Amino acid sequence: METLRLDCRLEKEKSSLMWNYRFSISKEDADKIISNDRRIICTINDELKFNSGFIPDGKGHFYININKEIRNKLELKEGDLVHLEIRKDQSKYGMPIPPSFEELLNQDPEGEAFFNALSPGKIRSLLYVIGKPKSEQKQIEKGLVVLDYLKEVNGKLDFRELIMAFKNNRFR
């Protein structure tokens, strides 16, 4: 598996987007990694590894979004030069699945079917939400709420409703 190694400057996109800090990647470099999807694993300065994706910029090139949490952890500011290592994400969902949630899916075939029928982006969003808490118990609780919710709505995910399901969950 090829690893792309680049030195890039953190840029701030002048727009109203929530994610407005990014690293620009040339089409030539991105093409070394991209096959049929753009999911990647990126490591910054040999310190912080995270799952992401190449996002087209509309001008033939790509970029990688960098959120506030990552910028704060690495104390990055606009214009900082960093070393990136980028490789293709070979995982099933395009990001790690918490082991406890994987076990919940194995134990709940109906919930697993609804979960796997979602779009890849929705699956990644749910995995992020489930994996965010550090406590395995909290991850299990979130996973159970997600599966209960998906079964209740026959897999028709509405994130506003899901937020309410988290607030009203049976573990409170």
Phi, psi and omega per residue, in radians:
M1 nan 2.255 -3.109
E2 -1.327 2.434 3.021
T3 -1.999 2.251 3.118
L4 -1.641 2.229 3.124
R5 -2.052 2.130 -3.078
L6 -2.415 2.641 2.919
D7 -1.837 2.170 -3.067
C8 -2.339 2.665 3.039
R9 -1.703 2.466 3.070
L10 -1.292 2.161 -3.126
E11 -1.908 2.677 3.017
K12 -1.983 2.041 3.112
E13 -1.296 2.298 -3.122
K14 -1.476 1.356 3.128
S15 -2.648 -3.137 -3.118
S16 -1.663 0.234 -3.132
L17 -1.163 2.570 3.107
M18 -1.104 -0.745 3.140
W19 -1.704 1.627 -3.054
N20 -1.991 0.128 3.028
Y21 -1.863 2.423 -3.035
R22 -2.802 2.923 2.987
F23 -1.975 2.238 3.091
S24 -1.445 2.431 3.139
I25 -2.231 2.249 3.139
S26 -1.197 2.710 3.097
K27 -1.034 -0.705 -3.128
E28 -1.055 -0.772 3.117
D29 -1.200 -0.789 -3.126
A30 -1.068 -0.669 -3.128
D31 -1.089 -0.365 3.097
K32 -1.219 -0.392 -3.082
I33 -1.886 -0.716 -3.036
I34 -1.179 2.347 2.946
S35 -2.108 -1.655 3.128
N36 -1.789 -0.146 3.012
D37 -2.520 2.871 -2.970
R38 -1.832 0.268 -3.135
R39 -1.275 2.382 -3.076
I40 -2.415 2.880 2.928
I41 -2.036 2.177 -3.050
C42 -2.043 2.372 3.048
T43 -2.090 2.270 3.138
I44 -1.845 2.170 3.073
N45 0.910 0.597 -3.127
D46 0.978 0.355 -3.069
E47 -1.991 -0.812 -2.971
L48 -2.217 2.123 3.126
K49 -1.856 2.401 3.106
F50 -2.637 2.716 3.090
N51 -1.522 2.474 -3.118
S52 -2.732 -2.819 3.083
G53 -2.716 2.646 3.017
F54 -1.297 2.230 3.140
I55 -1.922 2.202 3.122
P56 -1.144 2.451 -3.139
D57 -1.632 0.016 -3.141
G58 1.461 -0.065 -3.124
K59 -2.106 0.276 3.109
G60 1.695 -0.132 3.125
H61 -1.970 -3.018 -3.084
F62 -2.351 2.950 3.011
Y63 -2.572 2.870 3.082
I64 -2.099 2.129 3.105
N65 -1.250 2.499 3.099
I66 -2.210 1.982 -3.072
N67 -1.423 3.019 -3.079
K68 -1.105 -0.662 3.141
E69 -1.044 -0.791 3.122
I70 -1.171 -0.783 3.125
R71 -1.031 -0.746 -3.139
N72 -1.168 -0.750 -3.134
K73 -1.035 -0.693 -3.095
L74 -1.724 0.037 -3.124
E75 0.938 0.814 -3.131
L76 -1.550 2.463 3.076
K77 -2.245 2.790 3.112
E78 -0.888 2.307 3.115
G79 1.622 -0.213 3.134
D80 -1.116 2.415 3.080
L81 -1.607 2.242 -3.136
V82 -2.270 2.806 3.041
H83 -1.751 2.175 3.118
L84 -1.901 2.409 2.912
E85 -2.069 2.164 -3.050
I86 -2.194 2.283 3.044
R87 -2.414 2.777 -3.127
K88 -1.113 2.377 3.063
D89 -1.485 2.012 -3.100
Q90 -1.684 0.048 -3.070
S91 -1.231 2.807 -3.079
K92 -1.049 -0.717 -3.027
Y93 -1.883 -0.041 -3.127
G94 1.484 0.174 3.017
M95 -2.943 2.836 -3.096
P96 -1.147 2.543 3.047
I97 -1.848 2.213 3.104
P98 -0.999 2.315 -3.104
P99 -0.955 -0.637 -3.141
S100 -1.135 -0.642 3.126
F101 -1.274 -0.627 3.076
E102 -1.038 -0.700 3.105
E103 -1.161 -0.701 3.082
L104 -1.045 -0.727 3.111
L105 -1.096 -0.702 3.121
N106 -1.109 -0.553 -3.095
Q107 -1.539 -0.179 -3.059
D108 -2.300 1.428 -3.085
P109 -1.024 -0.627 3.130
E110 -1.157 -0.832 3.107
G111 -1.091 -0.700 3.124
E112 -1.086 -0.716 -3.141
A113 -1.100 -0.780 3.102
F114 -1.119 -0.734 -3.131
F115 -1.072 -0.851 -3.090
N116 -1.229 -0.294 3.107
A117 -1.426 -0.201 3.116
L118 -1.231 2.835 3.081
S119 -1.174 2.699 3.131
P120 -0.967 -0.656 3.136
G121 -1.162 -0.708 3.110
K122 -1.173 -0.684 3.095
I123 -1.059 -0.814 3.136
R124 -1.094 -0.686 3.111
S125 -1.075 -0.766 3.130
L126 -1.164 -0.713 3.100
L127 -1.087 -0.653 3.096
Y128 -1.099 -0.815 -3.119
V129 -1.103 -0.767 -3.106
I130 -1.189 -0.694 -3.078
G131 -1.463 -0.140 -3.080
K132 -1.095 -0.811 3.140
P133 -1.116 2.510 3.114
K134 -1.299 -0.584 -3.104
S135 -1.290 2.247 3.100
E136 -1.092 -0.619 3.124
Q137 -1.077 -0.754 3.104
K138 -1.139 -0.653 3.087
Q139 -1.102 -0.725 3.113
I140 -1.105 -0.783 3.132
E141 -1.041 -0.807 3.134
K142 -1.098 -0.734 3.119
G143 -1.070 -0.729 3.116
L144 -1.144 -0.705 3.106
V145 -1.093 -0.763 3.139
V146 -1.069 -0.839 -3.106
L147 -1.156 -0.738 3.082
D148 -1.034 -0.774 -3.129
Y149 -1.100 -0.828 -3.116
L150 -1.051 -0.681 3.118
K151 -1.212 -0.656 -3.139
E152 -1.115 -0.624 -3.074
V153 -1.847 0.289 3.141
N154 0.914 0.686 3.048
G155 1.401 0.079 -3.133
K156 -1.538 1.515 -3.032
L157 -1.255 2.213 2.993
D158 -2.222 1.980 -3.021
F159 -1.100 -0.561 3.093
R160 -1.125 -0.754 3.088
E161 -1.130 -0.681 3.141
L162 -1.110 -0.680 3.088
I163 -1.040 -0.726 3.096
M164 -1.140 -0.661 3.108
A165 -1.102 -0.684 3.081
F166 -1.108 -0.736 -3.123
K167 -1.164 -0.554 -3.074
N168 -1.845 0.389 -3.011
N169 -1.188 2.803 -3.064
R170 -1.259 -0.105 -3.095
F171 -1.649 -0.009 -3.115
R172 -1.405 nan nan
